[in-house]
């Protein structure tokens, strides 16, 4: 299946990934290993849509890695939870590029957990823990960053994961072309806004904290 990958898409995506602040350039080659594992496993379980194999680098790898650049430069973070990580998107990609940050990838489906753990072992990712659970059942300390790609509506997701968040926890939620309408639908006061995706200008990522513009925590 690797033969179906567009080499130009890979090369152009890697150029953009290397420009992302904070990430460890020396770790970039590990992304090739992850992509190879992802494509091999997609032949056994539906990790990504077959229609996206050709542009896997822009559609999935760059699309995940870009989240790192949306965290404000002044924001320090050492712990990151990726909710409903599935194939490791975006969590595994970000974990590869940020070796000094501790990642917890939450995924309830057994086959996907097995795949994720095999990648962690093969790539010797000491900063990654795979949690075979749903977000509601995870018990751990509160974290600095929470991400989720296509898991649930933002207000529902925030409610599901609130026990892991502080008021200043930074949320990174890729929402596709419905980002702005979904942002308008959040009932509680918040400090979220939409950043345009670098992989699709019409798509957006809801980012920010649950601390509203007055500086007060939103409960």
C-alpha positions as CSV (number, residue, x, y, z in Angstrom):
1,X,0.0,0.0,0.0
2,X,3.0,2.3,0.4
3,X,3.3,2.4,-3.4
4,X,0.0,4.3,-3.5
5,X,1.5,7.2,-1.4
6,X,2.2,10.4,-3.4
7,X,5.9,11.1,-2.9
8,X,5.4,14.8,-3.7
9,X,2.7,15.0,-1.0
10,X,5.2,13.5,1.5
11,X,8.0,15.9,0.6
12,X,5.8,19.0,0.7
13,X,4.3,17.9,4.0
14,X,7.7,17.3,5.5
15,X,8.9,20.8,4.5
16,X,5.9,22.3,6.4
17,X,6.3,20.0,9.4
18,X,10.0,21.0,9.8
19,X,8.8,24.6,10.1
20,X,6.5,23.9,13.1
21,X,7.9,25.5,16.3
22,X,8.9,23.4,19.4
23,X,9.1,20.1,17.5
24,X,12.3,18.0,17.5
25,X,13.6,17.9,13.9
26,X,15.7,14.9,14.7
27,X,12.5,12.9,15.3
28,X,11.0,13.6,11.8
29,X,12.4,10.3,10.3
30,X,10.3,8.4,12.8
31,X,7.2,9.7,11.0
32,X,8.1,7.5,8.0
33,X,8.1,4.4,10.3
34,X,4.8,5.4,11.7
35,X,3.3,5.9,8.3
36,X,4.6,2.5,7.1
37,X,3.0,0.8,10.2
38,X,-0.2,2.7,9.7
39,X,-0.5,1.7,6.0
40,X,0.4,-2.0,6.8
41,X,-2.3,-2.2,9.5
42,X,-4.9,-0.4,7.4
43,X,-4.9,-3.6,5.3
44,X,-6.2,-5.4,8.4
45,X,-8.5,-2.8,10.0
46,X,-10.0,0.4,8.8
47,X,-7.6,2.9,10.5
48,X,-7.8,5.5,7.7
49,X,-10.1,5.8,4.6
50,X,-8.6,4.1,1.6
51,X,-9.3,7.2,-0.4
52,X,-6.8,9.1,1.8
53,X,-3.8,6.8,1.3
54,X,-2.3,8.7,-1.6
55,X,-2.2,12.0,0.4
56,X,-1.8,10.4,3.8
57,X,1.0,12.9,4.6
58,X,-1.0,16.0,4.2
59,X,-4.4,14.5,5.1
60,X,-3.3,12.8,8.3
61,X,0.3,13.5,9.3
62,X,0.7,17.3,8.6
63,X,-3.0,17.7,9.6
64,X,-2.0,16.3,13.0
65,X,1.4,17.9,13.4
66,X,0.0,21.4,12.8
67,X,-1.7,21.3,16.2
68,X,1.7,21.8,17.9
69,X,2.0,25.2,16.2
70,X,-1.4,26.4,17.5
71,X,-0.3,26.3,21.2
72,X,0.8,29.8,22.1
73,X,4.6,30.1,22.3
74,X,4.4,31.4,25.9
75,X,2.4,28.3,27.0
76,X,4.5,25.6,28.6
77,X,3.2,22.1,28.5
78,X,4.5,18.8,29.7
79,X,1.4,16.5,29.6
80,X,-1.0,15.9,26.7
81,X,-4.1,13.7,26.4
82,X,-5.4,12.7,23.0
83,X,-9.1,11.6,23.3
84,X,-10.4,8.8,21.0
85,X,-7.0,8.6,19.3
86,X,-8.0,5.8,16.9
87,X,-4.9,5.2,14.7
88,X,-2.9,7.7,16.7
89,X,-4.2,10.8,15.0
90,X,-3.3,13.4,16.1
91,X,-1.7,12.0,19.3
92,X,0.9,9.7,18.0
93,X,2.2,12.2,15.4
94,X,2.6,14.9,18.0
95,X,4.2,12.5,20.5
96,X,6.8,11.5,17.9
97,X,7.7,15.2,17.4
98,X,7.6,16.2,21.1
99,X,9.7,13.7,23.0
100,X,9.9,15.8,26.2
101,X,6.1,15.9,26.6
102,X,4.3,13.0,28.2
103,X,1.4,11.7,26.0
104,X,-1.6,9.6,27.0
105,X,-3.5,8.2,24.0
106,X,-7.0,7.2,25.0
107,X,-8.7,4.5,22.8
108,X,-11.4,2.0,23.8
109,X,-11.2,-0.4,20.8
110,X,-9.0,-3.4,21.5
111,X,-7.5,-3.9,18.0
112,X,-6.5,-0.2,17.8
113,X,-5.0,-0.4,21.2
114,X,-2.9,-3.3,20.1
115,X,-1.7,-1.4,17.0
116,X,-0.9,1.7,19.0
117,X,1.2,-0.3,21.5
118,X,3.0,-2.0,18.7
119,X,4.0,1.4,17.3
120,X,5.1,2.6,20.7
121,X,7.3,-0.4,21.1
122,X,8.7,-0.4,17.5
123,X,9.6,3.3,17.7
124,X,10.8,3.2,21.3
125,X,8.5,6.0,22.3
126,X,9.1,6.3,26.0
127,X,6.9,9.4,26.3
128,X,3.7,7.6,25.2
129,X,1.2,5.6,27.3
130,X,-1.8,4.0,25.6
131,X,-4.9,3.9,27.8
132,X,-7.5,1.3,26.7
133,X,-10.5,3.1,27.9
134,X,-13.1,5.8,27.2
135,X,-12.3,9.4,28.4
136,X,-15.0,9.3,31.1
137,X,-13.3,6.3,32.8
138,X,-9.7,7.7,32.7
139,X,-8.3,8.6,36.2
140,X,-5.1,10.6,36.2
141,X,-3.8,14.0,37.1
142,X,-5.0,17.1,35.1
143,X,-3.1,17.8,32.0
144,X,-1.7,20.8,30.1
145,X,-3.1,19.9,26.6
146,X,-6.2,18.0,25.4
147,X,-6.7,17.1,21.8
148,X,-9.4,15.2,20.0
149,X,-10.1,14.7,16.3
150,X,-13.6,14.0,15.2
151,X,-14.8,12.6,18.6
152,X,-17.8,14.6,19.6
153,X,-19.2,18.1,19.5
154,X,-17.0,20.6,21.4
155,X,-19.4,21.3,24.3
156,X,-20.0,17.5,24.8
157,X,-16.3,16.8,24.6
158,X,-15.4,19.4,27.1
159,X,-18.0,17.9,29.5
160,X,-16.6,14.4,29.0
161,X,-13.0,15.4,29.6
162,X,-13.5,18.2,32.1
163,X,-12.1,16.0,35.0
164,X,-8.7,16.1,33.3
165,X,-8.6,19.8,32.6
166,X,-7.7,22.9,34.5
167,X,-9.0,26.3,33.5
168,X,-5.8,27.0,31.6
169,X,-5.6,23.5,29.9
170,X,-5.2,24.2,26.2
171,X,-7.7,22.4,23.9
172,X,-6.9,21.5,20.3
173,X,-9.9,20.2,18.4
174,X,-9.8,19.8,14.6
175,X,-13.4,20.3,13.4
176,X,-13.2,20.4,9.6
177,X,-15.4,22.8,7.7
178,X,-18.0,23.0,10.5
179,X,-15.6,24.6,13.0
180,X,-17.1,28.1,13.0
181,X,-20.7,26.9,13.3
182,X,-19.7,24.6,16.1
183,X,-17.9,27.3,17.9
184,X,-21.1,29.4,17.7
185,X,-23.0,26.5,19.3
186,X,-21.0,26.4,22.5
187,X,-23.4,27.6,25.2
188,X,-20.9,28.3,28.1
189,X,-18.6,31.3,28.2
190,X,-15.2,30.3,26.9
191,X,-11.9,31.4,25.5
192,X,-12.0,29.3,22.3
193,X,-11.4,30.6,18.8
194,X,-10.9,29.0,15.4
195,X,-7.6,28.7,13.6
196,X,-7.6,27.9,9.9
197,X,-6.1,24.5,9.0
198,X,-2.9,24.6,7.0
199,X,-4.1,21.5,5.1
200,X,-7.5,23.0,4.1
201,X,-8.1,26.7,4.3
202,X,-11.9,26.1,4.6
203,X,-11.4,23.8,7.6
204,X,-10.7,24.9,11.1
205,X,-9.3,23.9,14.5
206,X,-11.1,25.0,17.6
207,X,-8.3,26.1,20.1
208,X,-8.1,27.8,23.4
209,X,-9.0,27.3,27.1
210,X,-12.1,27.2,29.1
211,X,-11.1,30.5,30.8
212,X,-13.2,33.2,29.3
213,X,-12.0,36.6,28.1
214,X,-12.6,38.1,31.5
215,X,-9.9,35.7,32.9
216,X,-12.5,33.8,34.9
217,X,-12.8,30.1,34.9
218,X,-15.8,28.7,33.1
219,X,-17.7,26.2,35.2
